[in-house]
């Protein structure tokens, strides 16, 4: 009888340790701060409570089609997002700050804006005209 009690106790301790380890990943993400919805990848967005793979992909697709989000409320336009889900995510998301890879351009289009050409220059050339 005593041997089975010890084994049961060991199993219980292992279950508690493993359970707290898997829950710790979500808590670790939350403790790190907010996720920038304008720069985060779909994988990074899935770390936000309430965001599954499908919703994360929809958030990124909407951003790619329409440009950067100007406010967290813009997420209400994303397919699969409802007001309850958006409300529960607010503490974990932002439209500014560091998260994921940095934006490639201020416009968020992924393309660099070329410098303006001077009179007498071909577009894309820099320096003084010859």
C-alpha positions as CSV (number, residue, x, y, z in Angstrom):
1,X,0.0,0.0,0.0
2,X,2.8,2.4,0.9
3,X,4.7,1.7,-2.3
4,X,1.6,2.6,-4.4
5,X,1.1,5.9,-2.5
6,X,4.7,6.9,-3.2
7,X,4.4,6.1,-6.9
8,X,1.1,8.1,-7.1
9,X,2.8,11.0,-5.3
10,X,5.7,11.0,-7.8
11,X,3.3,10.9,-10.8
12,X,1.3,13.8,-9.3
13,X,4.5,15.9,-8.9
14,X,5.6,15.1,-12.5
15,X,2.2,16.1,-13.9
16,X,2.2,19.3,-12.0
17,X,5.7,20.2,-13.2
18,X,4.9,19.4,-16.8
19,X,1.6,21.3,-16.6
20,X,3.3,24.4,-15.3
21,X,6.0,24.2,-17.9
22,X,3.6,24.2,-20.8
23,X,1.5,27.0,-19.3
24,X,4.7,29.0,-18.7
25,X,5.2,29.6,-22.4
26,X,2.0,31.6,-22.7
27,X,2.8,33.5,-19.5
28,X,6.4,34.2,-20.8
29,X,5.0,35.8,-24.0
30,X,2.6,37.9,-22.0
31,X,5.3,39.0,-19.6
32,X,7.5,40.1,-22.5
33,X,5.1,42.9,-23.5
34,X,2.8,43.5,-26.4
35,X,2.9,42.2,-29.9
36,X,3.1,44.8,-32.7
37,X,0.3,43.8,-35.1
38,X,2.1,45.8,-37.9
39,X,5.3,43.9,-37.8
40,X,4.5,40.5,-36.2
41,X,4.5,37.3,-38.2
42,X,1.6,34.9,-38.0
43,X,3.6,32.7,-35.7
44,X,4.2,35.6,-33.3
45,X,0.6,36.6,-33.4
46,X,-0.4,33.1,-32.3
47,X,1.3,33.8,-29.0
48,X,-1.4,36.3,-28.2
49,X,-4.2,34.7,-26.1
50,X,-7.2,34.0,-28.4
51,X,-5.3,34.1,-31.7
52,X,-5.2,30.7,-33.5
53,X,-3.3,30.0,-36.7
54,X,-6.3,30.9,-39.0
55,X,-6.9,34.3,-37.3
56,X,-3.2,35.1,-37.3
57,X,-3.0,34.4,-41.0
58,X,-6.0,36.6,-41.6
59,X,-4.4,39.5,-39.6
60,X,-1.3,39.3,-41.7
61,X,-3.2,39.0,-45.0
62,X,-5.4,42.0,-44.1
63,X,-2.3,44.0,-43.3
64,X,-0.6,43.0,-46.5
65,X,-3.6,44.0,-48.6
66,X,-4.5,47.2,-46.8
67,X,-1.3,48.5,-45.3
68,X,-0.4,49.0,-41.6
69,X,-3.1,49.1,-38.9
70,X,-3.5,52.6,-37.5
71,X,-5.2,51.4,-34.3
72,X,-6.0,48.1,-32.5
73,X,-9.6,48.7,-33.4
74,X,-8.8,48.1,-37.1
75,X,-8.6,44.4,-36.3
76,X,-12.4,44.4,-36.1
77,X,-12.3,44.4,-39.9
78,X,-10.4,41.1,-40.0
79,X,-12.3,38.0,-40.9
80,X,-12.8,35.8,-37.8
81,X,-12.4,38.7,-35.3
82,X,-15.3,39.6,-33.1
83,X,-15.6,42.3,-30.4
84,X,-15.3,39.9,-27.5
85,X,-12.1,38.4,-28.9
86,X,-10.7,41.8,-29.7
87,X,-11.4,43.0,-26.2
88,X,-9.6,40.1,-24.6
89,X,-6.5,40.7,-26.8
90,X,-6.1,44.5,-26.2
91,X,-3.6,44.1,-23.4
92,X,-1.3,42.0,-25.6
93,X,-1.3,43.9,-28.9
94,X,-0.2,47.3,-30.1
95,X,0.3,49.2,-33.4
96,X,3.7,50.6,-32.4
97,X,6.8,49.2,-30.7
98,X,9.1,46.3,-31.2
99,X,7.8,42.9,-32.2
100,X,8.8,40.5,-34.9
101,X,10.8,41.8,-37.8
102,X,11.1,45.6,-38.3
103,X,9.0,47.2,-40.9
104,X,10.8,47.6,-44.2
105,X,9.4,51.1,-44.9
106,X,7.4,53.7,-43.0
107,X,4.5,53.1,-45.3
108,X,4.5,49.4,-44.5
109,X,4.2,48.5,-48.1
110,X,7.4,46.5,-48.1
111,X,9.0,48.7,-50.7
112,X,11.6,51.4,-50.2
113,X,10.7,54.9,-51.5
114,X,13.4,56.0,-53.9
115,X,14.9,59.5,-53.4
116,X,13.4,62.2,-55.5
117,X,15.4,62.8,-58.7
118,X,16.8,66.2,-59.5
119,X,16.0,68.0,-62.8
120,X,18.2,66.5,-65.5
121,X,18.6,63.2,-63.7
122,X,17.3,59.8,-64.6
123,X,14.9,58.4,-61.9
124,X,16.9,56.4,-59.4
125,X,20.2,58.3,-59.9
126,X,21.7,60.2,-57.1
127,X,24.2,63.1,-57.0
128,X,24.4,66.2,-59.2
129,X,23.4,66.3,-62.8
130,X,26.1,66.0,-65.4
